[in-house]
């Protein structure tokens, strides 16, 4: 399926490989796997901090599925505020990134594609959950400082992501692969499918 956490990726060819060539993806180097492990540890810490502060968290790691677009995903949790449940995504960041990201626009205009993909992920969760608003909770990996960024449902972004999913699904069904994007070292230089795409 198309993972909600992936659909913000700028390369449709990569996303199609994720569907049909996942077994050929290069293994992540140990330093990257360790970074992901730290992110998972920090997510657990954020949950603990919020619960210790008296917030009620529900539907932790709830799964979603949208068969029409072959999209799946799971949110980190929802937080109850004034009787409403808001989907929440936790993200840990290096200090220099944490300092720069203070709005959804900062994410959408970020240099790195993984940051630009965060709003796409939460937008899909809002659509899947039929919610108008959610939030990111960011945590500085160094200082432990946290900040929240509220996100209103962006229907235009959501529509673009669903169209992207339809393109991927058509390629998967047809046994084809999209054209390559123009080479971008920030995207292609880190791609786990570079050995297939650019042998």
C-alpha positions in Angstrom: 0.0 0.0 0.0 0.9 3.7 -0.2 2.1 4.7 3.3 0.8 8.0 4.5 4.2 8.7 6.0 5.8 8.4 2.6 3.4 10.1 0.2 5.0 13.5 0.7 8.2 12.2 -0.9 8.9 14.3 -4.0 9.7 11.3 -6.3 6.8 9.2 -7.6 9.4 6.8 -9.1 10.7 6.1 -5.5 7.2 5.7 -4.2 6.4 3.2 -6.9 9.6 1.3 -6.1 8.4 1.2 -2.5 5.4 -0.8 -3.8 7.0 -3.2 -6.3 10.7 -3.3 -5.5 10.7 -3.0 -1.7 12.8 -6.1 -1.4 15.6 -4.5 -3.4 15.9 -1.4 -1.2 19.4 -0.8 0.1 19.8 -1.5 3.8 19.9 1.6 6.0 23.4 2.4 7.4 23.7 1.8 11.1 23.9 5.6 11.9 20.5 6.1 10.2 18.9 3.2 12.0 20.2 4.6 15.3 18.6 8.0 14.5 15.3 6.3 13.9 15.7 4.4 17.2 16.2 7.7 19.0 13.1 9.1 17.3 11.1 6.2 18.6 12.5 6.7 22.1 11.6 10.4 22.0 8.1 9.7 20.9 7.6 7.5 24.0 9.1 10.3 26.1 6.7 12.9 24.7 3.7 10.6 25.5 5.0 10.2 29.0 5.5 13.9 29.5 2.0 14.7 28.2 0.4 12.1 30.4 2.4 13.3 33.4 1.1 16.8 32.7 -2.4 15.5 32.9 -3.4 15.2 29.2 -5.4 12.2 28.1 -4.0 10.4 25.1 -6.2 7.9 23.2 -6.0 5.7 20.1 -2.2 5.3 20.3 -0.8 3.9 17.0 -4.3 3.6 15.5 -4.2 2.1 12.0 -6.0 3.7 9.0 -6.8 2.3 5.6 -8.3 4.0 2.5 -8.7 1.1 0.0 -9.9 3.4 -2.8 -6.4 5.0 -2.9 -4.5 2.1 -1.4 -3.3 4.3 1.4 -2.5 3.0 4.9 -1.0 4.6 8.0 -1.2 5.0 11.7 -1.1 8.1 13.9 1.1 8.4 17.0 -1.9 9.2 19.2 -4.8 11.6 19.7 -5.0 14.1 22.5 -8.3 15.1 24.2 -8.7 18.9 24.5 -12.0 20.5 25.5 -13.9 17.3 24.6 -12.3 17.0 21.1 -9.8 14.5 19.9 -6.9 15.8 17.8 -4.6 13.6 15.8 -1.0 14.1 16.9 2.3 13.4 15.2 5.6 13.6 17.2 8.8 14.5 15.5 12.3 14.8 17.0 14.7 17.2 15.5 18.3 18.3 15.7 18.7 21.7 17.5 19.3 23.8 14.3 16.2 22.3 12.6 14.1 22.6 15.8 14.9 26.3 15.9 13.9 26.9 12.3 10.6 25.0 12.3 7.8 27.1 13.8 4.9 26.7 11.4 3.6 24.4 8.7 4.9 26.9 6.1 8.4 26.4 7.6 8.1 22.7 6.9 6.6 23.1 3.4 9.5 25.4 2.5 12.3 23.4 4.2 15.4 22.4 2.4 15.1 18.8 3.2 12.3 16.7 1.6 11.6 14.7 4.7 10.6 17.9 6.5 8.4 18.9 3.6 6.8 15.5 3.8 5.6 16.0 7.4 2.5 18.1 6.5 1.6 15.6 3.9 1.5 12.8 6.4 -0.6 14.7 8.9 -2.9 16.0 6.1 -3.6 12.4 5.1 -4.4 11.4 8.7 -6.8 14.3 9.0 -8.6 13.1 5.8 -8.6 9.5 7.0 -10.0 10.5 10.3 -12.4 13.2 9.0 -10.9 15.8 11.2 -10.3 19.5 10.4 -7.4 20.0 12.8 -4.4 18.2 14.2 -1.0 19.0 15.6 2.7 18.3 15.5 4.6 18.0 18.8 8.3 18.7 18.1 11.1 17.9 20.5 14.7 19.1 20.4 17.0 16.0 20.6 19.6 18.0 22.5 17.8 20.3 24.9 14.6 18.3 25.3 12.6 21.5 24.6 9.2 20.9 23.0 6.9 23.0 20.8 3.5 22.4 19.2 2.4 23.3 15.7 -1.3 23.3 14.9 -2.3 22.2 11.4 -5.6 23.0 9.7 -6.7 20.6 7.0 -5.3 21.7 3.7 -7.7 20.4 1.1 -5.5 21.4 -1.9 -2.6 19.5 -0.4 -4.8 16.6 0.3 -6.1 16.5 -3.3 -2.6 16.6 -4.7 -1.6 13.6 -2.5 -4.6 11.6 -3.6 -3.8 12.3 -7.2 -0.2 11.1 -6.5 -1.6 7.9 -5.0 -3.7 7.3 -8.1 -0.6 7.8 -10.4 1.3 5.3 -8.3 -1.5 2.8 -8.2 -1.8 3.0 -12.0 1.9 2.2 -12.5 1.6 -0.7 -10.0 -1.4 -2.1 -11.8 0.2 -1.6 -15.2 3.6 -2.9 -14.3 5.3 0.3 -15.2 7.7 2.8 -13.5 7.4 6.6 -13.6 10.0 8.7 -15.3 13.0 9.8 -13.2 12.9 13.2 -11.6 15.7 15.6 -12.3 18.7 14.6 -10.2 18.6 16.2 -6.7 21.4 15.2 -4.4 19.1 15.8 -1.3 16.7 13.2 -2.7 18.6 10.9 -5.1 21.8 11.0 -3.1 20.1 9.3 -0.2 17.8 7.0 -2.1 17.7 3.3 -1.3 16.8 2.5 -4.9 19.6 4.5 -6.6 21.3 1.2 -7.6 18.1 0.3 -9.6 17.1 3.8 -10.8 20.6 4.9 -11.7 22.7 1.8 -12.1 
